[in-house]
Amino acid sequence: MTQLLIWARGKPRIRWHFPFALILLGLIPSAACLAQGPAVSSTPAASEITTVPGMPPVIDPTNLYSETAAGRLNPEVGAALPRVYVPHVQSNDVYVIDPASLQVVDHFKVGTNPQHVVPSWDMHTLWVTNNAEGRTTGSLTPIDPKTARPGSPMAVDDPYNMYFTPDGRSAIVVAETRKRLDFREPQTMKLQSSLAVPQCDGINHADFSIDGRYAIFTCEFHGALAKIDLVNRKVLGYLTLSKGGMPQDIRISPDGKVFYVADMMANGVYMVDGDAFTKIGFVPTGVGTHGLYPSRDGKKLYISNRGSNKIHGPPHGKGNVSVLDFATRKVEATWSIPGGGSPDMGNVSVNGKTLWLAGRFDNVVYAIDTTSGDIKSIPVGTEPHGLTVWPQPGRYSLGHTGNMR
């Protein structure tokens, strides 16, 4: 038997015992690998990136998604039921899909206007962000991924979305209506501090620099981005993308040099140099560009185009999915929704073979074969939004629907 040390927030937390044979087969990491932090990888741990204190090391500086490769599961999620969790903005509930049978196997009520299902940094909890759209009754509903059942909600103001600092010490509740970021204790959700972002109307989505020193948030109703210093917790500046633009999701390139920003009015993705905080390019994709999801090998970016430039679009729109090659920065394939559709937010299956997306205006969920582009639709509730697939590979979660590292 071999004893392995699992880390949480930079400190040893649990000791696990596994047969040595499993290590030889490569099904679990060696103790030497885990000694670097919560890594689940056989990749050499040498890193050229100096990260913020408490953040797990960057294993491969050329591919920050290296630890989210297909099947590379952290033992922390070993007992999680394989499920897809779908929040519905209008019917105020979550549907639970068995990805093996493509059937809805459960549903339960949550708070008002659930927007996203967010994996916690330590991957023990899935949080439903119920922002109550401008009211004061916002809440977070915890889901236990081992049972796929909800717990008691916590009162939290305006949680449209939620992220976690790379060191895992704070949850970042994105209070969209308030133009504010609330830093909270990641289990109890007790408020630690707040940061006003006054020139970021519609602050909602984010991604983090490769070293964890800053994050870039999209300002949906301002056509801009906000750069946030996570070390000193202050606004570093704003960058206007286009007049009349509506930036949505944002995702960093594998080498950490470029941020891709989906803009539903521009019908494509902007490329931004995060360090210099300047626009460096634009790639047209499709109508209503919305969600961004890296492939499990870190070579492709799946881009959902919602099929409408309207916030509340019609069903059966011109929705499709673009597949961008990170190396060439060009779209290499487009997958159309049969009969039209509205692909929105989601994520990629643990084996990388299925892209799961909410059909926002069609009240369905799409299961898309990432090899052929074939699409299956599953009827769900009213206005599905930020679904998550669980479990997912990775050492820790930065939030949203599974921004894993």
C-alpha positions, 0 to 999 in steps of 0.5 A, spaced: 500 500 500 502 507 498 500 513 502 498 519 498 497 526 501 492 530 498 492 538 499 487 543 499 489 551 500 496 549 500 495 545 506 495 537 507 488 535 509 487 528 507 491 522 507 488 516 502 491 509 501 491 506 494 494 499 492 501 500 489 498 497 482 494 502 481 500 507 481 504 503 476 498 503 471 497 510 471 490 510 474 492 515 480 498 519 481 504 518 485 506 521 492 511 525 488 506 528 484 502 530 489 507 533 493 507 539 488 500 541 491 493 538 488 496 536 482 493 529 478 498 529 473 504 525 471 507 531 467 514 533 470 512 539 475 518 543 473 514 550 472 517 557 469 511 560 472 511 564 478 504 564 481 501 567 487 502 564 494 497 559 495 496 557 488 498 550 485 503 550 481 503 551 473 505 544 471 506 545 463 507 553 462 505 551 454 498 548 456 495 551 463 489 546 461 494 540 462 491 537 468 484 538 465 486 532 460 481 527 459 480 522 465 485 526 469 480 526 475 482 528 482 481 523 487 476 528 491 471 527 486 472 520 486 465 519 489 461 524 485 455 521 481 456 522 473 451 528 472 449 534 468 446 539 472 441 544 468 439 551 472 432 554 469 432 562 469 424 562 469 422 556 472 427 556 478 429 549 478 435 545 477 434 538 472 439 533 473 441 529 467 444 522 467 449 523 461 449 515 460 442 515 458 441 522 456 435 522 461 432 527 466 433 523 472 431 528 478 429 535 479 428 540 485 427 547 486 432 552 488 432 560 489 429 565 484 432 566 477 438 561 478 443 562 473 449 558 473 451 551 477 458 553 479 463 547 482 467 550 488 475 551 488 476 544 492 470 540 488 466 538 494 460 542 492 456 545 486 453 552 488 447 554 484 447 562 483 440 564 484 441 572 483 433 574 484 435 579 478 435 586 481 431 584 488 434 583 495 432 575 495 439 572 492 441 566 494 446 560 493 444 553 493 449 548 495 449 541 491 452 535 494 455 531 488 456 525 491 448 524 492 446 530 486 441 533 492 441 540 494 442 543 501 439 549 505 440 555 501 444 561 503 442 568 503 447 572 498 446 578 495 445 578 487 450 572 485 449 572 478 455 568 477 461 566 482 469 564 481 474 563 486 481 566 487 486 561 485 489 560 492 482 558 494 481 562 499 476 566 497 469 566 493 468 571 488 461 573 487 459 577 481 454 582 483 452 584 476 446 589 478 450 592 483 457 593 479 461 589 484 465 583 486 464 580 493 470 576 496 467 571 501 469 565 505 468 559 500 465 555 505 460 559 509 460 565 504 461 570 510 463 577 506 470 578 507 471 585 502 467 588 496 470 591 490 466 596 486 467 596 479 463 602 477 465 602 469 463 595 468 455 595 467 453 588 467 459 585 470 458 577 469 464 572 466 471 572 468 478 568 467 484 568 470 492 570 468 496 564 468 500 566 474 493 568 478 495 575 479 489 578 475 483 577 472 479 580 466 471 580 467 467 582 461 462 588 462 456 586 458 452 592 458 458 597 457 462 593 451 468 593 455 472 589 460 475 590 467 482 588 469 482 586 476 488 586 481 487 580 485 493 581 490 491 588 492 484 587 490 483 593 486 481 595 479 487 596 474 483 599 468 478 598 463 478 596 455 473 598 450 472 592 445 467 596 441 461 601 441 454 597 442 458 590 443 456 585 449 461 581 451 459 574 454 464 569 456 472 569 456 477 564 456 485 564 456 489 561 451 493 554 453 500 558 453 496 564 458 498 569 452 491 571 449 484 572 452 478 570 448 472 574 449 465 572 446 461 578 443 454 576 442 453 583 438 460 582 434 458 575 432 465 573 434 471 573 439 476 578 440 483 576 442 486 581 448 493 581 450 492 580 458 498 583 460 498 589 456 491 589 456 490 591 449 486 588 443 490 584 438 485 581 433 478 578 432 475 572 429 468 572 426 464 565 428 457 566 428 450 569 430 450 571 438 457 569 440 456 566 447 460 561 451 467 558 450 470 551 452 477 548 451 477 541 449 480 536 454 487 536 450 487 544 450 488 544 443 481 547 441 476 552 443 469 550 442 465 557 441 457 557 442 453 562 438 446 563 440 443 564 434 440 571 436 443 578 438 437 579 443 438 578 450 431 574 449 431 571 442 426 566 439 427 559 438 430 555 433 435 561 431 441 560 427 445 557 433 451 553 432 458 551 435 464 554 432 471 550 433 477 554 433 484 551 433 488 555 438 495 554 434 492 557 428 487 562 431 482 560 426 475 556 426 476 550 423 469 547 423 462 549 424 456 545 427 449 547 426 443 545 430 438 541 426 432 545 425 435 551 429 437 552 436 440 557 441 446 554 444 449 557 450 453 555 456 455 548 458 462 544 459 465 538 456 464 531 459 470 528 463 472 524 457 472 530 452 467 526 447 461 530 449 460 538 449 454 539 453 450 546 452 444 549 454 439 551 449 437 557 452 431 559 448 429 552 446 428 549 453 433 543 451 440 541 452 444 539 447 449 533 447 454 534 442 459 529 439 466 533 439 468 528 433 463 528 428 459 534 431 452 530 431 447 533 436 442 530 441 437 534 444 434 533 451 427 537 453 428 540 460 425 546 463 424 553 462 430 557 459 436 553 461 442 557 462 449 555 465 449 548 466 455 544 469 457 537 467 460 533 473 465 530 475 470 534 471 478 533 470 482 538 474 486 539 480 481 545 482 476 549 480 476 557 478 468 557 478 463 559 473 461 552 470 467 549 471 473 553 469 478 548 471 486 548 472 
